[in-house]
Amino acid sequence: MIEIVKFDHISMAVPTLDPQIDFLTRVMGFRFADKFENDEGYFGANLEVPGSSGIGWEILAPNGPDSYLHRFLQGASGPGLHHVAIQIKDAAQAATTIRLEGHEPWGYQVANAEAEGGDGRGMAYIHPRGGGHGFLWQLYAGEPWHTGEPFEDEGTHSLGIVAVNHLAHATPDRDSLAAWYERIFGCTTRYRSTHDGSKAGFRTTVLDTPTQQLRFEMIEPVGEGSFIQRFLDERGPNMHHVNVQVRDFGHALAALQHHQIPVFGQNSGSRDGAAWSEAFIHPRYTGGMLVQFFWEERPGIWM
């Protein structure tokens, strides 16, 4: 198991930075931090996610015609969620864990991590096709990259996010993928649906992470007409959506209406006498990622 210090940031790739910065700050209530340029072929921007999760957000965009990001943007997975960066305790230990899974860590770099008395610093990736189940994982050991402080989104026309709840990972086999998250990242099962999934078109398993900053949801298709099956047919296993909790559902709907952004899949209900509501924002309005947001009257009611 890879020893995690914290989930550092969520990264997405888009064709150009500024429109995405504008959407994330004006609509999602993120706080802009800075821009940067990397000599490996991309521009970038760092933002802070409002609420208690302590997770940063990164935007990547190609800085020229030869950028490797064009392959992602023009492929089945892009534009949209690109990778998750995780601060870990020891790069060599992480590399060993990946190798025990039968894969070589991609882009493995160490600062004396494997030398006797080494300090464990270094970086490695779990490649989407080399053990990452369709998604890219960036692992680094050393000083934290994201150091922003939690803040509240008090904007009049932004969603009012209070936490990143989870990332949903589409998979043909939720149990196999959940077992991978448990072995690699030390996650634990929070919820596993026991219905047959025929009405919804999917079954789900939700995992808590060791740092409690966010969760991961495994979603597998049920039936040939399942929207999850269509996603898998088009993209293969990959992150399907990001879910955020909002402070006030009516406020979030009004903010999206202000920006002329429609929602779909709006639903409400109650459990144990407490209400909840949820809705989705289509990727065409968000820079390529499906966004689900929810509100709950009492903690733990919605999920």
Buried (B, 14 or more C-beta within 10 A) or exposed (E): BBBBBBBBBBBBBBBEBEEBBEBBBBBBBBBBBEEEEEEEBBBBBBBBBBBBBBBBBBBBBBBEEEBEBBEBBEEEBBBBBBBBBBBBEBBBBBBEBBEEEEBEBBEBEBBEBBEEEBBBBBBBBBBBEBBBBBBBBBBBBBEEBBEBEEEEBEBEBBBBBBBBBBBBBBBEEBBEBBBBBBBBBBBEBBEBBEEEBEEBBBBBBBBBBBBEBBBBBBBBBBBEEBBBBEBBEEBBBBBBBBBBBBBEBEBBBEBBEEEEBEBEEEEEEEBEEBBBBBBBBBBEBBBBBBBBBBBBBEEEBBB
